[in-house]
């Protein structure tokens, strides 16, 4: 049962919640990403994608509500939330903008869970700059060499973020506590987690979906 040490000797539990980002989650990049999706997919397919993402979030909320959590011993770790001292403010702003992810975080915080800064601000800025460059340039006009360079850089940044996220959890999640990690589906922090952390996948990654 999530929230308590199990018979195998694990003293810390991490519930891994694979998420799909919405436009409201993306801040300054949100409108540019929507335009890119609209251009590539068309209005009808984009609406279907939005509906599918809404269903994923409904499933996540249902799964969270079914957990037997002692909220005073729960730490929340969130994709793209930097260690900065303004974590609650950032979550509040994104929740107000319509992010179901951050609205859920606020509800869990109100129940007693602790919100944790999760990511390196420096790495997030570097990824933002790379994403903006890719969106501004457009796939059609980029050379094969530039595509390869950007892909390699993106993969390197993703791995660096995964390592940082895992180390943040390793150092802040205490014995007897449960962490809930909301993380995009392309991430793989598992290899960097300490061996005494029991990783529990809250829901399966939806087939054919992708996240940042």
Phi, psi and omega in degrees: 000130180295136178112349180224150177299140182260178186288348181278356176100000177290132180257345180232142180237139176235114175273115184265118181249103178288128186238160171244130182282144174254171179302322182295335180284339195270357176060233185296334181275350188304312183293321179295320179293319179297318179299319180295318179294320180296318179296319184281324190254331188087162187296317184296311180294325179295319178297321178296320179296317179298319179295320179295320179294320177301321180292321177301317180291327175297319179294320179297314181298320178296316180296319179297316182296335182276350182287145177266078186260139169263098194298334178293345180244027180246134173244134181258126177244132190231130172311131174071011176263108185284157170282106190210349183088354179241025187302312181297320180296318179296315179298318180298317181297315182288326176296318179295328180283353175113006181288116178294326176304309185281334171296320177295318177304315181299319179296321179290323177297318180297335178276353176119356179290151181262128178275131183244133166299135194240329189239163175283123178299322180298314180294323179294321178296317179298319179291323178300315181296321178293315180298319179295321179297316180295317181292321181290326183283316182086137184300320188296330186265359183270144177283162179299323180296318180293320178301314181297317180298313182293323178295316179297317180294319179297318179294322179294317179295320180297317179295320179296320177296317179300318180296317180296314180302313181297317180293326176297318178291315179306320187271343187245338180278120187264163177303136180085358181257161175240130173260145173240115185252114175264112189215138179303154192286348177274350182283153177215075181279351187307316183297342185259359179279146177296151186291344181272004178263122177275116181268120180243119178280115186292317175221158177283150176292127181299137181298134175080359180266161179215152177219175183270000000 
